[in-house]
Amino acid sequence: MISACADILIERPAEPVFSFVVLDFFKNYQRWSPEVECLELLSPGPVCVGSTGRQVRVDQGRRTDTTFKIVTLEPLQCLEFLELGERYRIRYALEPVPLEADGVDAPAHTRLILSLDLKRLSLLMRPFETLIRTAAQEGADRMVESIKGLVELEVPGRA
């Protein structure tokens, strides 16, 4: 199994970060993951546990078309996907970070933690495991940086 994990401190409260990353996932995902050519919600209604989606990605010239299911959605805490063939699992976790302002704790920042697990590699890809591991980590790092930039740019800070 190949795992990657990246985290970053976003200078916004958990609510707008959760809204941007989770509730508006199908609207915003391609903005922080430009490798995604196509993303669609296959289930009716809002994003919830059991919702399914499909994505088409091109990573370093390799095109993949996968379908995934939301297996965990905890308000203001996390969103987790599992690819239906169980080849990958992705988790976005949010942790409010209280900051002291005028002697009062206020959750003004949010730690975003992105975890990615690739469950298995095909026999043909195993010789490239180190390269895939490096690319997965670089991708996770890049995605949390992009999310931070987008959320901090679009969501007004506290005055």
C-alpha positions in Angstrom: 0.0 0.0 0.0 1.1 3.5 -0.8 0.1 6.3 1.7 0.6 10.0 1.6 -0.4 12.6 4.2 -0.3 16.4 4.1 -1.6 19.0 6.5 -1.8 22.8 6.5 -3.1 25.5 8.8 -5.8 27.6 7.1 -6.5 31.0 8.5 -10.2 30.6 8.5 -12.7 29.0 10.9 -13.8 25.4 10.3 -17.3 26.3 8.9 -16.2 27.9 5.7 -13.4 25.4 5.2 -15.9 22.5 5.6 -18.3 24.2 3.2 -15.6 24.8 0.5 -14.0 21.4 0.8 -17.0 19.1 1.7 -20.3 20.6 0.9 -19.1 22.2 -2.4 -16.7 19.3 -3.2 -18.2 18.6 -6.7 -18.1 22.3 -7.5 -14.5 23.0 -6.2 -12.5 19.8 -6.4 -11.1 20.5 -9.9 -9.9 23.9 -8.7 -7.4 22.3 -6.2 -6.8 19.2 -8.3 -6.3 20.3 -11.9 -5.4 16.7 -13.0 -9.1 16.0 -12.8 -10.6 16.4 -16.3 -14.1 15.4 -15.4 -16.0 15.1 -12.1 -19.6 14.3 -11.6 -22.0 13.5 -8.8 -23.8 10.3 -9.7 -26.3 10.3 -6.8 -29.2 12.7 -6.5 -29.4 15.3 -3.8 -26.7 16.9 -1.6 -23.4 15.3 -0.8 -23.9 12.7 2.0 -22.7 9.3 3.1 -23.5 6.9 0.3 -23.3 9.5 -2.4 -21.3 8.3 -5.4 -19.2 10.2 -7.9 -17.1 9.6 -11.0 -13.8 11.2 -11.8 -11.5 11.1 -14.9 -7.9 12.1 -14.1 -4.7 12.5 -16.1 -1.7 12.0 -13.8 1.7 12.2 -15.6 0.1 11.2 -18.9 -1.9 8.3 -17.4 -5.6 8.5 -17.7 -7.9 6.9 -15.1 -11.6 6.7 -14.8 -12.9 5.7 -11.4 -16.1 5.7 -9.4 -16.1 6.4 -5.7 -18.4 6.4 -2.7 -18.6 8.8 0.3 -18.1 6.5 3.3 -17.7 9.1 6.0 -19.1 12.6 6.3 -19.0 14.2 9.8 -20.0 17.9 9.9 -17.1 20.2 10.4 -14.8 17.2 10.9 -14.2 15.0 7.9 -15.0 13.6 4.4 -13.8 10.2 3.3 -14.1 8.5 -0.1 -13.5 4.9 -1.1 -13.0 4.0 -4.7 -15.6 1.3 -5.6 -12.9 -1.2 -6.6 -11.2 -0.3 -3.3 -8.0 0.8 -5.0 -7.9 4.1 -3.1 -9.2 5.9 -0.1 -9.0 9.6 0.4 -9.8 11.5 3.7 -10.1 15.2 4.3 -10.0 15.9 8.1 -10.6 19.3 9.7 -9.4 20.3 13.2 -10.4 23.7 14.6 -7.4 25.5 16.1 -8.4 27.9 18.8 -6.6 31.2 19.0 -6.6 33.4 22.0 -7.9 36.9 21.2 -8.4 39.4 24.0 -8.3 36.5 26.5 -11.1 34.5 24.8 -10.5 31.3 22.8 -11.8 31.6 19.3 -11.6 28.9 16.6 -10.2 31.3 14.0 -8.0 28.7 12.1 -8.5 25.2 10.8 -5.9 22.5 10.3 -6.7 20.5 7.2 -5.3 17.0 6.9 -5.4 15.1 3.6 -4.7 11.4 3.7 -4.4 9.2 0.6 -4.1 5.4 0.6 -3.5 3.5 -2.7 -4.5 0.0 -1.8 -2.8 -2.0 -4.5 -0.6 -1.5 -7.6 -1.0 -3.6 -10.7 1.9 -5.9 -11.5 3.0 -3.6 -14.3 3.1 -0.6 -12.0 5.1 -2.2 -9.1 8.5 -1.3 -10.6 7.4 2.3 -10.3 6.3 2.2 -6.7 8.9 4.7 -5.4 8.0 7.1 -8.2 4.3 6.7 -7.5 4.8 7.2 -3.7 6.7 10.4 -4.4 4.1 11.7 -6.8 1.3 10.9 -4.3 3.0 12.8 -1.6 3.8 15.8 -3.8 0.2 15.8 -5.0 -1.1 15.8 -1.5 1.2 18.6 -0.5 0.1 20.6 -3.6 -3.6 20.0 -2.9 -3.6 21.3 0.7 -1.6 24.3 -0.4 -4.1 25.0 -3.2 -7.1 24.6 -0.8 -5.5 27.0 1.7 -4.9 29.6 -1.1 -8.4 29.3 -2.5 -10.2 29.4 0.9 -8.2 32.3 2.3 -8.7 34.2 -1.0 -12.4 33.6 -1.2 -13.6 33.5 2.4 -13.3 36.9 4.1 -11.3 36.9 7.3 -12.4 38.3 10.6 -11.9 42.0 11.1 
